[in-house]
């Protein structure tokens, strides 16, 4: 990668050996919460309160854009800074952007691509389950900022800082959807739930940030979460964190934060095999008029291999926590999971060869 101060400002977070400072976290979260609160753009219509709605609409017929952009969809990130760095360094196929030998970061700089993340920035998963066991022991000893928890939060918060920086650098091209793990307050209500996987991750992360940084950082992170979009649509895909549990109209998706949290819950928490029949197809049709040529992409539930397809190939899950895969959505063709899900791993000895079980 050539010398690039913007790139370095992101890479420095992803490669840092230190936790972000209080002042850096404060500055980034305050700036991004303000940016998101004011993100009333042609692609993000206002809800009934006059605030940025829950829907990102990049369809050319809606935005009146002459040339649509290809889209890169990132699955759940879960405290994997190296994954995001490898994404930014990944050299895109020339037919994807029309330019040779251009990385994802360079494509963002040139406004040649949109990046959509499906959410879940914090809380590492299967590769660090032993660390979570150590964190359990620390909390049982009433230690909230012990070495295991500090290592976990280092990975998570360095990743969060990079995400926030990318949003500031590329506000119109880099987008992060809310996942079920975007719940820094560890609350239950309004579509959010406290959760427990290997440990009491939701509570533990909130407690660490309170004790290490202070309540102001917890508050600002929650402000960022409160303004995150929930679902995105382009000319050939719809993306949300999870499979939609039931059908929603376009207006209901825009007004997701004006109800009691039903839309938020149904787009972030849906278990496999639990969605109402036809919900994916109905949402696509409600957003686009028909489902011809469309694919609905999501993460949330882990898959074995590169993807899991449902309802033919209408709904595809792309999150394998043992891999570093991204989905390349070409602007002029239907998404093909066999060819368009690619690895960004640089080293063949990396974790790509392992499988999620």
C-alpha positions, -999 to 999 in steps of 0.1 A, spaced: 0 0 0 15 34 -9 20 61 16 -14 75 25 -21 94 57 -58 85 57 -50 49 53 -24 51 81 -49 67 104 -71 36 101 -43 11 100 -27 25 132 -59 16 151 -60 -19 136 -24 -26 143 -21 -9 177 -6 -27 206 -24 -3 230 -60 3 240 -74 35 225 -71 64 249 -101 80 265 -96 112 245 -94 93 211 -125 73 219 -143 104 230 -134 124 199 -144 96 175 -176 86 191 -188 122 195 -180 130 159 -196 99 145 -227 102 167 -231 138 154 -225 126 118 -251 98 120 -276 121 138 -274 144 108 -272 118 81 -303 129 62 -292 123 27 -307 112 -6 -300 76 4 -312 78 40 -347 92 42 -360 108 74 -384 90 97 -416 105 111 -396 123 138 -374 140 112 -344 119 122 -323 97 99 -344 66 93 -335 29 96 -332 23 58 -303 30 34 -317 31 -1 -290 31 -28 -312 21 -57 -305 43 -88 -342 48 -93 -344 63 -58 -312 83 -57 -313 94 -93 -277 83 -96 -265 79 -131 -241 51 -124 -246 26 -95 -216 16 -74 -206 -20 -67 -210 -30 -31 -188 -50 -7 -207 -66 22 -188 -75 53 -202 -102 77 -200 -99 115 -167 -85 125 -166 -95 162 -134 -80 175 -113 -90 145 -91 -60 136 -69 -81 113 -100 -91 93 -109 -54 86 -73 -46 78 -72 -74 53 -104 -62 38 -90 -27 33 -58 -41 17 -76 -66 -6 -70 -60 -43 -103 -59 -61 -109 -76 -95 -105 -51 -123 -141 -58 -136 -155 -49 -102 -145 -12 -102 -132 -8 -137 -97 -1 -125 -67 -24 -122 -48 -33 -90 -69 -11 -67 -75 -20 -31 -107 -16 -12 -94 14 7 -82 31 -26 -116 23 -41 -133 40 -11 -110 71 -16 -120 72 -53 -158 68 -46 -158 36 -67 -175 13 -41 -198 12 -12 -190 -9 18 -218 -22 40 -210 -40 73 -238 -61 87 -229 -52 123 -215 -69 155 -183 -50 161 -176 -62 197 -173 -96 214 -149 -121 199 -162 -156 191 -150 -191 187 -112 -185 183 -110 -169 217 -134 -190 238 -105 -198 262 -100 -161 267 -136 -158 277 -132 -186 302 -103 -166 317 -124 -135 317 -151 -154 337 -124 -162 363 -114 -125 365 -149 -113 370 -156 -140 396 -126 -125 415 -143 -90 411 -117 -79 385 -132 -61 356 -101 -48 339 -78 -79 342 -54 -90 315 -78 -113 297 -106 -87 296 -81 -60 286 -69 -82 257 -105 -87 246 -113 -50 248 -81 -41 230 -92 -61 200 -128 -49 201 -121 -12 207 -93 -9 182 -117 -23 157 -144 1 168 -121 30 164 -112 20 129 -148 16 120 -156 51 133 -126 66 115 -137 50 82 -172 64 87 -157 99 92 -134 95 62 -160 81 38 -194 90 52 -213 83 19 -195 51 11 -188 33 44 -218 21 63 -223 0 94 -256 -16 102 -268 -23 137 -264 -59 148 -277 -75 180 -243 -70 197 -246 -32 193 -259 -29 228 -232 -13 249 -256 -4 277 -264 -41 282 -301 -33 281 -332 -54 274 -359 -35 257 -366 -16 225 -356 -45 204 -323 -51 223 -315 -80 247 -286 -87 270 -268 -118 259 -246 -146 271 -225 -169 248 -192 -180 263 -195 -156 292 -217 -127 302 -201 -107 274 -227 -79 272 -224 -70 309 -186 -75 310 -179 -52 281 -201 -25 296 -185 -29 330 -150 -27 315 -157 5 296 -173 21 327 -144 12 349 -115 18 325 -129 49 306 -159 62 324 -196 66 318 -191 93 292 -176 68 267 -204 43 274 -230 71 267 -213 82 235 -210 46 222 -247 41 229 -254 74 209 -236 59 179 -256 27 182 -289 46 185 -283 63 151 -271 32 131 -292 22 101 -307 -13 102 -312 -23 65 -298 -14 31 -311 -19 -4 -293 -15 -38 -303 -24 -73 -297 -61 -67 -294 -68 -29 -310 -62 4 -288 -64 35 -295 -66 72 -278 -81 102 -302 -111 105 -329 -126 85 -361 -106 89 -385 -124 112 -416 -110 95 -427 -87 67 -423 -49 70 -432 -21 47 -408 5 35 -423 30 59 -420 6 88 -383 1 80 -377 38 78 -395 43 111 -378 14 129 -369 36 159 -404 51 162 -421 19 173 -416 -3 204 -385 -20 190 -402 -47 169 -383 -39 137 -350 -37 155 -355 -71 171 -368 -87 139 -338 -75 119 -311 -84 144 -322 -114 165 -339 -139 142 -329 -175 148 -325 -199 120 -358 -216 110 -378 -192 130 -388 -165 105 -423 -162 92 -428 -178 58 -422 -153 29 -408 -125 50 -376 -122 29 -395 -121 -4 -421 -97 10 -395 -72 22 -377 -73 -11 -409 -67 -30 -420 -39 -6 -387 -21 -12 -382 -28 -49 -416 -38 -64 -404 -73 -73 -378 -98 -63 -364 -106 -97 -326 -105 -97 -324 -97 -60 -306 -115 -32 -310 -108 5 -277 -110 24 -272 -113 62 -248 -126 88 -257 -132 125 -259 -170 125 -226 -188 117 -223 -210 86 -201 -239 76 -181 -231 45 -186 -199 27 -224 -195 29 -257 -210 36 -286 -204 12 -323 -205 20 -354 -203 -2 -335 -213 -33 -308 -186 -34 -331 -157 -23 -316 -154 12 -279 -161 18 -260 -160 51 -223 -152 48 -208 -152 83 -182 -179 90 -162 -168 121 -134 -191 111 -129 -174 78 -122 -139 65 -147 -137 37 -165 -108 20 -193 -106 -6 -186 -87 -38 -218 -74 -52 -213 -64 -89 -235 -35 -100 -246 -51 -132 -254 -87 -123 -271 -110 -99 -251 -120 -69 -235 -155 -72 -224 -169 -39 -201 -194 -56 -180 -168 -73 -187 -136 -54 -178 -146 -19 -140 -142 -16 -114 -146 10 -92 -116 20 -66 -137 38 -31 -129 28 -13 -158 44 -23 -194 35 -13 -205 69 -39 -182 85 -72 -193 99 -89 -196 65 -83 -234 64 -102 -240 96 -140 -245 97 -166 -232 121 -182 -262 139 
